[in-house]
Amino acid sequence: MTKIFVTRQIPANGLELLRQAGLEIEVYDKNEEIPRAELLKKIKGRAAILTLLSEKVDAEFFEAAGPQLKVVSNYAVGFDNFDLPEAKKRGIILTNTVCEELTEAVAEFTFTLIMALAHRLVEYDGYARAGKYRFWEPLGPGGALGRDLNGKILGVVGTGRIGGLVARRAQGGLGMKVIYNNPSPDRELEKATGAQFRQLPELLKEADVVSLHVPLLPSTRYLINKNNIGLMKPSAYLINTARGPVVEEKALLQALTSGRLAGAALDVYECEPAIDCDLTDRLELKKLPNVILTPHSASATVEARAAMSRLAAENIINALADQPVNNLAS
């Protein structure tokens, strides 16, 4: 029987598909990241491995698995944990779980962050829970007022599946003007939404809200750095549901604490799972009231995670059966 290793518990529907296909499954039995040394032992002799973004899939990984390894299926839309050239050299299939359900979930979550940040939802919730609400305040709870989004400018950086949907929903649902940056102009998006293409510096200067939707590549690491943050309006908000290292954390912290930037909502972090890379500098995201922090949970819906589980399993089943795989990482 073909042996499969799954590096973390995933929704049961995907595991059941693997079992129905006659595959022998071993799932790592702890709800935590598998230690590297244990991972390299567990994958030995496996024909297929189902990974998460936390597992680095590189030459060492492939060597540990052995020459029989045929496919690695990533339970994630991203694949920055993959060494693509090394896999290609060895003839190993790498897949991810791009799907409509995930796209929808992350786009909706992006708007949740935008609206919660603009309307100070987390701050107001804390104010009420702390027993500070004693009367209606014309200047806002504790003297803090939120901002309307209607008529404001949303700058979308990266208009792939998720960024494109965010642009469409912003224009149609919130009445925001949309500008965007992409490697090349997206004429279909422009026709559908009236969105206007901008070079990144111009987008950062104009936008009231900047939402990041780019993959993590050498070209996008620290895309939002000290210089680029300096171009943004002091009243602007930064939203990151993409990958943490797209933003230079130190520069963002300095901008947020100095008042150079109004606020940020982050679902991903530069040194993830750590929320802050350097706790010795006394600049901590967790201590800032103008920051919303979530634990890489933009796709954490029943619908999205079940669809991802199904796709991760189908990718393995199809690859092992020499059938076409629709979710090739590239």
N, C-alpha and C positions, 0 to 999 in steps of 0.2 A: 504493500500500500504506500502511495506517495505521501511523504511527510512534509507538513507545513508548520512553520513556527510563527506565532502571532505575538508581537512584543508588548501588547497591553490588551486588556479586556475592551471589546468594542460591542456595539449593539448586536443582540443575538441573531438578528435576521441574516447577517453576513456569515456568521459562523455556521448557521444551519445550512446555508447554501453550500458551503465547503464540505460539510458532512454528507449532504445529499449527493454531492459529486463523487463520493467515495474516497475523500482525502482524509488522512490522519492528521488531526490538529493538536498542537500543544500551545496553550495560551499561558503567557507569563502570569503567575498567580498573585502578584502583588500590584496594588493600585498605585504604582509609582514608577518613575523612570528606571528601566533595567540597567544595572551597572554594566559598564562597557565589557569588563572581563567576563561576566556571566553571559552577556549577549553573544560574545564571540564563541563561547562554548556551546550555547544552545542552538546556534544556527548551523553547526557542523552537520554535513550530510543532508541538508534540507534542499528540496527541489524548488520551494517557493517560500518567501518570507513576507509577512505583512508588517510593515513598519509604521512608526509615527515620525513627525518632524524631529523629535528629540534624538533619533538614532542617526548617526553619521554613517552613510552608506558609501564606503570608499574602498580602496585597494585592500586594506587590512580586513575589512568586512568580507569582501569577495574571497580572499584567501582562506579566511576562517571557515566560510561556508563550504568551499570545495567546488570542483569543476562541474558537479551535477546541478548546481544552482542555475535555474532558468529564468526566474522572474522575481522581482521585488516590487510589491504593491504598496504604495505609500497612502496611508489613511489621512490625506490632506490634499488641499488644492495646490499647495506649493510643492517644490522639490529642491529647495536650496540645500537640503541635507544630502543630495545625491551628487556623486562624482560621475557626471554624464559621460565624459570622454573615456574614463576607465571602464565603465559598463559597456560602452560601444566596442571597445577593444576586445572585451571578453565575450561579446555576444549575449549579454544579459539584458533582458527586457525590464525596463523601469516604467512604472505607471503611477498615476495619481488619481484623485477622485473629483475632477471637475464635474459639476452637475448643476442643473437649474435650481434645485432646492438650496444648495449652498450659496449660490449667487444671490438668491432672494433673501436668505437669512442674513448674509453679511451686509447687503444693501439696506435692509430694514434696520439692522443694528447700527449702521453708520448714522442713519437719521435719528435713531434713539439717542445716540451720543451728541449729535449736533443740537437737537432740541433740548436735551437735558442740560447741556453746557450753556447754551444761550439763555435759557430760562432759569438757570441756577438751581435746578431741581435737587441736586444732592445737597447743596448748601442749605436750601430751605427745609429739606427733610431733616437734616441734622439740627437745625434751629428749632423745629417743632419738637423733635425727640428730646432735646435738652431742656424742655420746659420754658423756653424763652418767649413763646407766643402767648402774649397776654392781652394784646389789643391789635387792631388793624393799623398798619403803618403806611401812610401815604408815600413815604420814600422807600418802601420795600422792607422786608424783614431785616432788622439790624442795619438799616440804611443801604441795603444792596438791591439794586434793580436789575432785572434781566433785560434782554434785547429781543425785539421782534425779528423774524427772519424774512417775512414778506418784503420783497423789493431789494433784499440784500444780494450780494454777489457771492456765488459759490464757485471756488476754483477747484476743479477736479484734476488731480495729477495721475494720469494713467486711465485710459478709457477702454480697458478690456471689458470682460463680461460684467464684473462688479462695478467698476468705475462708470461704465456706460449706463448701467441701470440706475446708479445713483444720480447721474446727470439727468436722466429722463424723469425720474421721480421728483427731483428738486424743482424742475421747471413746471411740471404738471401739477404737483401736489402742494408745494409750499410757495409758489409764486416767486421763486428766486431766479435771478439772472445767472446763467451758467457760462463760465469760461473754462477752458480746459487746455491741458498740455499732454502731448503724446509724441512718440517718435515721429509720427507723420499725421497730418490733419485727417480727421474722421468725418468725411463728407456726409455719410449716412446719419451720423449723430447730429450734425449741424442741421440737416434737413428736418429731422424729427423733432428737435428741441429748440432750434435757434441758437444753440451753443456756439461760442466763438473761440477759435484757436488762439492761443497765446504762447509765446516763448516763456519758459519758466520764470525768468526775472519779472516780466510784465505781469504774469498771473499773480505772483506773490505780492506785487505792489498794489494790485487792484482788488483782490479778493477780501471779503469780510470773513469767510470761512474757507480754509484750505483742507481738502480731504485727500488722503494719499491712498492710491490703489495700484502700486507698482510692485513687481516681483523684486526679490533681493538678488541683485547682480552686482558685479564689480562696478558697473556704471551707476548704480542707484545707491550704493552704500554711502551714507552721509550726504544724500541728495539734499536734504534739509540740514544745512550746516550753519555755522555762525553768520557767515556772510549772507546766506539766503534768508535766514530768520530776520536779519537786519533790514531786509527789503519789505517785510510785512508791516501792515498797519499796526500801531499799538493796540487798536481795538479789535484785532483779528483773533480768530480761534484756529487752532491746528487739530485735526482729527487724524489718527493713525490706526487703521485696522489692517494694514498691509504686513510689514515686517519691521521689527524694532530697529535694526541697524540702518534703516533708511533715514532715520533722524539721529543727529549727533546729540546725545542725551545731555552732555555738559552744557552745550550751547543753549539747548531748550530750557534747562533749569535756570540758567543765568537770566534768560529773557523773561521767564515767568516770575522770578523773584524780584527782578528790577522794575517790573511794570512795562517792560518793552513789548510784551505780548499779553493779551487779555486772558487767555486760557488755553487749555489743551485737554483733549480726551484721548486716552491711549488704551488700546487693547493689546498692544505688543510692546516689547521693551528691548533695548539694545543688548542687555546681558541676561535676557530671559533664561530661566524663570525669575531671576532677581529683578525686583522692581527698580532698584538703583544700582548702577555699576560701582559707585564709589561712595561709601558712607562716611569716609573721613573728611570730606569737603564740607560737611554740614549743610549740603543742599540735597534735600530729599523730596522726591515727588509726592510721597505719602503725606507730607506735612503741609502741602500747599492747598488752600481752599479753592483755588481756581483751576484745579485739575481733577478730572474724573479718570479713575483707574479701573480696568476690568481685566480678568485673567485669561486673555487669549480665548475669548468666549463668543466671538461674533457669529460663529456658525453653530452655536450650542442650542439648536432647536431639535425637537423630536424628529421633524421631517427631514432636516438636513443631515443629521448624524445617521439616521437610518438609511438614507439614500447613499451616503458615503460608505457605509458598511456594505451595502449591496454591491456597489461598484467595485470596492476593493476586492471583494470575493469574486465577482464576475471577471475581473481582470486576471486574477490568478487562474481561474478555471479555464478561461479562453486561451491564455498563454500556454498552459500545460497541454491543452488539447490541440495546439498549433492552429487555433482559430484567430481571426482578426481581433485585435485589442484596440478599443476606441479611445483609451485614455493614456496614450504614450506620453511620457515626460520627455520634453525636448527643449 
